[in-house]
């Protein structure tokens, strides 16, 4: 770090409690990253996400990004968890398009957790509804229904059926 600082490749941050450094130019960062193999980059993204998580970071978007960039080096369930949290935050901020993107990424992962998959589908259906994508809404909710039925959660099944019926009623 000292050599990089002397060579003006990095600059120290302003936080006196925790030493931080930033690259002095984006090209320096990009040049260093281009020299890393994909598996090594993926391992670094996992380490960054784990460090953010351990530090109690509330930036779920950053956690989701790093877990997604980690690819095969990351646990798909954990990646889906952070993508789900980022999607929920986007929906709370009325950013349905952004929420759909996070949910699409989460649903593209191979997940063993059927309940999580069902929640992702229900929420993507809600995001699609907010965007006026009627066919996608119905498709997501119909795909979620059998998954929720297997969990035995009758209240969740009733909720999906209620939303489907209401949605279909309003589109007639």
C-alpha positions in Angstrom: 0.0 0.0 0.0 2.8 2.4 0.9 4.5 1.8 -2.5 1.2 2.3 -4.3 0.7 5.5 -2.4 4.2 6.8 -3.2 3.6 6.0 -6.9 0.3 7.9 -6.7 -1.7 4.9 -7.6 -3.9 5.1 -4.5 -4.9 7.9 -2.2 -5.7 7.6 1.5 -9.3 8.1 2.6 -10.5 10.6 5.2 -11.5 8.2 7.9 -8.9 8.4 10.7 -10.3 5.3 12.5 -10.2 2.9 9.6 -7.5 3.1 6.9 -9.1 3.3 3.5 -7.7 3.9 0.1 -9.1 4.7 -3.3 -7.5 4.4 -6.7 -6.5 7.8 -8.1 -7.8 7.0 -11.5 -10.4 4.5 -12.8 -8.0 3.2 -15.4 -5.6 2.0 -12.7 -8.4 0.1 -11.0 -9.5 -1.4 -14.3 -6.0 -2.4 -15.4 -5.4 -4.2 -12.1 -8.8 -6.0 -12.4 -8.2 -7.1 -16.0 -5.1 -9.0 -14.8 -7.2 -11.2 -12.5 -8.7 -14.5 -13.5 -12.4 -15.0 -13.3 -12.2 -17.4 -10.4 -10.0 -15.0 -8.5 -12.4 -12.1 -9.1 -15.3 -14.3 -7.9 -13.4 -15.2 -4.7 -12.7 -11.5 -4.1 -16.4 -10.6 -4.6 -17.3 -13.3 -2.0 -14.7 -11.9 0.4 -16.0 -8.3 -0.1 -19.6 -9.4 0.4 -18.7 -11.4 3.6 -16.8 -8.4 4.9 -19.7 -6.0 4.2 -22.1 -8.5 5.9 -19.8 -9.0 8.9 -19.5 -5.2 9.3 -23.3 -5.0 9.4 -23.7 -3.1 6.2 -27.2 -1.9 5.4 -26.3 -1.6 1.7 -28.1 -4.7 0.5 -27.7 -3.5 -3.0 -23.9 -3.7 -2.7 -24.1 -7.1 -1.0 -26.4 -8.4 -3.8 -24.0 -7.0 -6.4 -21.0 -8.6 -4.9 -22.7 -12.0 -4.3 -24.0 -11.9 -7.9 -20.6 -11.1 -9.3 -19.1 -13.9 -7.2 -21.0 -16.4 -9.5 -20.2 -20.0 -8.8 -18.0 -19.1 -5.8 -21.0 -17.8 -3.9 -23.8 -19.8 -2.2 -26.9 -19.4 -4.4 -29.2 -19.2 -1.4 -27.2 -16.4 0.2 -27.1 -14.6 -3.2 -30.8 -15.0 -3.6 -31.3 -13.7 -0.1 -29.5 -10.4 -0.8 -31.1 -10.0 -4.2 -34.5 -10.5 -2.5 -33.7 -7.9 0.1 -32.5 -5.5 -2.6 -35.8 -6.1 -4.5 -37.9 -5.4 -1.4 -36.0 -2.2 -0.8 -36.6 -1.2 -4.5 -40.3 -1.9 -4.2 -40.5 0.2 -1.0 -38.9 3.0 -3.1 -41.5 2.5 -5.9 -38.7 1.3 -8.2 -40.6 -1.7 -9.6 -38.4 -2.0 -12.7 -35.3 -2.3 -10.5 -37.1 -4.8 -8.2 -37.9 -6.9 -11.3 -34.3 -7.0 -12.3 -33.2 -8.1 -8.8 -35.9 -10.8 -8.7 -35.1 -12.0 -12.3 -31.5 -12.5 -11.1 -32.6 -14.3 -8.0 -35.0 -16.6 -9.9 -32.2 -17.5 -12.4 -30.2 -19.1 -9.6 -30.6 -22.8 -8.8 -32.4 -22.6 -5.4 -33.1 -25.6 -3.1 -35.4 -23.4 -0.9 -38.9 -23.8 -2.4 -40.4 -21.2 0.0 -37.9 -18.6 -1.1 -38.5 -19.3 -4.7 -42.3 -18.9 -4.1 -41.7 -15.6 -2.3 -39.6 -14.4 -5.2 -42.3 -15.3 -7.7 -45.0 -13.6 -5.7 -43.0 -10.4 -5.3 -42.0 -10.4 -9.0 -45.7 -10.7 -9.8 -46.4 -7.7 -7.6 -43.6 -5.7 -9.3 -44.9 -6.7 -12.7 -48.4 -5.6 -11.6 -47.0 -2.2 -10.7 -45.5 -2.0 -14.1 -48.7 -2.9 -15.8 -47.4 -6.2 -17.1 -50.6 -8.2 -16.7 -49.5 -11.4 -18.4 -46.3 -11.6 -16.4 -48.1 -10.9 -13.2 -50.6 -13.8 -13.7 -47.8 -16.1 -14.9 -45.6 -15.4 -11.8 -48.5 -15.8 -9.3 -49.6 -19.0 -11.1 -46.1 -20.4 -10.9 -45.9 -19.5 -7.2 -49.2 -21.1 -6.3 -48.2 -24.8 -6.4 -44.9 -24.0 -4.6 -46.9 -22.3 -1.8 -49.4 -25.1 -1.7 -46.7 -27.7 -1.0 -45.6 -25.7 2.0 -49.0 -26.1 3.6 -49.3 -22.3 4.3 -53.0 -21.9 3.7 -53.0 -18.2 4.4 -50.3 -17.6 1.7 -52.3 -19.8 -0.8 -55.4 -17.8 0.0 -53.5 -14.5 -0.5 -52.2 -15.6 -3.9 -55.7 -16.8 -5.0 -57.2 -13.5 -3.7 -54.7 -11.4 -5.6 -55.2 -13.5 -8.8 -58.9 -13.2 -8.6 -58.8 -9.5 -7.9 -56.4 -9.0 -10.7 -58.4 -11.0 -13.2 -61.6 -9.3 -12.1 -60.1 -5.9 -12.7 -58.9 -6.9 -16.2 -62.3 -8.0 -17.4 
